[in-house]
Amino acid sequence: MPTVVAPEPIPEQNPLPQGLDQLLNLARARTPQDRGRLILGVADLYRTAAQAVGGAPSALADVFIALTRDAEHEIRRVLAVRLSEADWAPADLVKMLAADEIEIARPVIASSPLLQDQDLLQLLADCSLDHQIQVALRPGLGAAVARRIVERRDPTVMTALATNRSARIADDDFAALVEHSRHAAALRAPLARHPALDEALALRLYHWVGDALRQAIGERFDINPVRLTEAAVAAARQVAGLDGSAPADPAADEADARLTAKLHSAGQLRPAYLIRALREEKLGVFIHGMATLGGFDVIHVRRALSGATARPLFLACLAVGLDRAAFPALLTEIRKLNKGFPLDPDGTAWRLADRSADQAAYEFRLLMIDDDQPSV
C-alpha cells in the first residue's frame, strides 16, 4: 500500500503585520515612553502608506492627528522636528503643530514645505508674537505674507522680516519698512545692509541711522556727501513737520502777526523782546519780530529756522541787532521749541567773523535767494 502522508497543518496566519501588532500593544500601554513610541511608529506607518501607490487612507491620518493632539509636550516636540521637512505628513497635522507652543511650532514654521501662504497668514492673525516672528524669519517667505507683516506694523516682527534676506518683499513694502524705521530704531541696521536697499531709499534712511551706518551707506553707494546731507535735512524736515514756508497753525500765526505789528507800531518791538518771546515759548512772535525788525520775508525767516545749518539764523540775528554772544543760548531755546531745528551739525557753521548789521542782512538775503532757486 502506498504510504499516505498526512498534510501539514496550515499555520494560523497573523491577520496584522508584526509592526502593527506592536503598535496595538503600545496603544494599550500607559507610560509616556510607550505613547511616544506609538506616535512615532504611527508616523513611520503613515509615511510608508503615503509613499505607496494610492497614498495613506484618511482614517490613518485622523488617528495620527488624534494621537498627536493628546500627546505630551516632549512627544509633540520630537514629532515636530521629525516632520519639519517632511512632504508626506498630513497637512492638518502640520498646521496643528505650527500653531502649538512656540518650541514645538518653530521647526515646523521654519521648514515645513506643507505650510502655504494662507496658513502663514492665519498664524500671523491667530498666534503669539513669537509665532509671528518665526513666520517673518521663514526662508523664502512669500510676498503676500511679507506684505501682511508690513501692514500690521509690529516693530519686532518687521525687524525679523528685515533680517530675512531670502524673503520676497515687494518694492513698495520695502519702502514702507524704510519709512517705519523712522520710529523703529531696530529696523535701521538690517535695512541699511539689506540687498534690496537702493540708492533712493538709502538717501531716505540716511538721516535716521547712526554714524557707523551712515558711513556704511556712503561707502556702499558712493553717494556724494552733499547729497547725503541734503537728504538728511529733507527727511528731518518731513519728520518734524516743517516745510520751511508755511505755519503749522495759520490762525495762531495770524494772531502772532497782529501782536507783532501792534508792538512795532507802539515802539516796543526791540531785539530784547525777541529773546523774551522765546523764553515765553512764543516762537511765532519771534519769527514775525525778526521779519519786521530786519525787513525780511517771513517765509525766509521760517526757512532759516528749519535749515540744515544755523548760519542763516545767526546772520538774521546779527542783522536785527542781537548780540552774537547771546546766540548759543538763543539757538538752544529755538531748537527746543522747533523740534530740533535749525540743525547745528558741527557747532561752528555760524561762528563767522565780525560783520555789520547791514552786511549780515545782505548775506542773509543772498542765502535765502539761493534757497528759492529750483534745484538742478
JORAQUI-V309857 format. One record per helix or strand of 3 or more residues. SS is the DSSP state (H for helix, E for strand). FROM is the first residue (numbers start at 1). LEN is the number of residues. Records with the same first field share a line. If there is no record, write none. Layout:
SS->FROM-LEN / FROM-LEN
//
This chain:
H->18-10 / 32-19 / 58-12 / 73-11 / 91-8 / 102-10 / 117-10 / 129-9 / 143-10 / 155-9 / 171-10 / 186-7 / 199-8 / 211-11 / 225-16 / 250-16 / 271-9 / 283-12 / 298-8 / 311-9 / 324-14 / 357-16
//
